[in-house]
Structure formats: C-alpha cells, structure tokens
Amino acid sequence: MTKFMNQKNEIINKLRGSGLRPTKQRILIAKNLFDNNKTFHFTVETLNRKINKSGNEKISLATIYNTVEAFTNAGYLKEILTSKNKSYYDTNIKSHHHFYDEGSKELTDINYNQIKLSKVPIPPKGKKIKNLEVVIRIQK
C-alpha cells in the first residue's frame, strides 16, 4: 500500500474516531492539519485562509469550525487560549509550553522540561490538575 493510501486511511480513521463522516471536505481539512512534518499552530481563521486560498474546492467556515472542534474533543488537537477569547490550536498534543509573540501572533513550542515550577496551587475540593501549560508572552 502506498504512503498516500496509508495516510488517507489514517485520516478517515481520525474522522470516524471523532464521530465525523469522512466527507471530501473533512478529509481535506484533516490533510491540512496532519500532513505536516512539524507542529502546526493555527486559528480557525488562518486554517480557513490556508485551505480556501488554493481555489480548488471551497469549504465553509462552519465546516472548518465543526471539524476542528470535533478533533479537539477527540484529543487530536490541543486548544490554547492566548487572549480575549482568541483560540489557537496545536497538532502537538503532548504536554509542552509556548511562547506567544504578541506582534506576529505566532506560537512557538517550548519543551516541557525547560520550565520548572516550584509551587502549584492545590485545586478546589473534588478537582485534580489534568495538565499544566505555560504561555509566555513575548514582544519586540
């Protein structure tokens, strides 16, 4: 089986695992997300521009939003809130931290081991800490 067929089957499995029917549009969205050799940080708006600039087949913003949300809920993407209701998404779902460049609006990964936290507050009664991520804002 070719690499392309393996990749397409993997994408179809991710879609089905997210409770989504593998339509042509969703397969194209998933290919744009997961067909990268490195981590891909994006907002839904930047993903929309990337997908729809090619001019081949237009995909509605609602379909992109719904697909990204389903992938996030299924654990294939991580959501990072940077400011004022602005969500970025990350294809790297392992625990790690980020630099957020306020000028360029870009996220850059920071290895989890590069930040040492000496004191973490105790969560409210009946709750436990699921994950701890640091976003460091940078500027020129």
N, C-alpha and C positions, 0 to 999 in steps of 0.2 A: 504494500500500500504506500502511496506517495506521501510525502510530508504534508502536502496540501490537504489530502483526504483525512489524515490523522488530525490535522488542525481543525478542519471543518467538523469532524465528529466530536472533537473536544468542545468546540463552541456550541454545537447542538446539545451536547450533554449539559453544559453550563446553563443554557437557556431552559431546558426541561427541568433541571435541578432548582431553578429559580421559579418554577411554576409558569414559565412563559412558553408559548408555542413558537417553534423556531421558524419565524417568517423571514423572508428575504431581507426586510429592513432590520430586524433584530440581529440577524447573522452579520450584517454589515456593521452595525453598532459594535457588536462584540469583537469583530475582527479589528476594528479601530482601537478598541481598548486593550486587547490582549495580544495583538500581533506586534509587540514591541520587544526589543532586546533589553530595554531598561525600564525602570519605573516610569509610569505616566501619571502626572498630576494634571488635573483639569477641572474646569467648572462645566456645568451642563451647556452654558453658552459657548465656551470655547470648543467643546466637543461638537456642538451643532454646526459651528462655522467650519470646523475641520471636515466633517462628513459632507456637508452640503455645498462646499466650495468646488468639489470635483465636478458637479453639474450632471453626473450620470443619473442618479435617482435621488430625488428629494425625500427626506424623512422629516416628518413633523416634529416640532419641538416637544409636543406632548408624548410622542412615542419614545423620544430620547430620554425625557424625564422619567417616564414609567419604567423603561428598561434599566436605567442607572439605579433607580430606587429598588427595583427587584434584585439587581445584582448586589447592592449594598446590604439589603435584608438577608440575602442568601450567604453573605460573607465573602463574596468575590472582590468587593471593593470596600475601601475604608473611607468614611466621610470625615473631613477635617473642617471645623468651623474656624474661620480666621478673624472675622469681624462682622458686625452689623448684619447678621443673617446671611453672610456670604459663605457658601459651602464649596469646598474643593473636594475632589475625590482622588483616591490614590489606588493604583493597581497593586502596590506593595502592601499586603495585608499583615505582614509580620510587625511585631512591636518595634517602633522606631519613632524618632522625633523629627522636627522640621525647623528650618529657617524659613521665615516668611518675609520676602522682600516687599516692603510697602510701596516702593517706587515702581518696580516691574510687575508686581502682583504674582510673583512666582514662588513656588515652594521648592525647597531643596532638602533632600533626606539628610538626617544626622543619625549615625549609628547609635543604637540603643545604649551601648556601653560607654559612649562618650560623655554621657551626663550621669552624674552621681547625685542622688537625692538623699540627704541625710535625715530628713524628717518629713513624714507624710501624715496628714491628719487622720484620725480614726473616723471611719464613715458612720453615718447615722445608724441607729439601732435597727437591726434586721437587714442591713445592707452590707455588701462587701465590694471592695475595689476590683473591678473587672480588668482594667488596664490603665496605665498612666502614660500620657503623652505630653511632651512639652513642645510648644510652638514659640520660637524665639523670633521676635520681630526685628528686622534689620532695615537700615536706610543708608543712603549715601552720606 
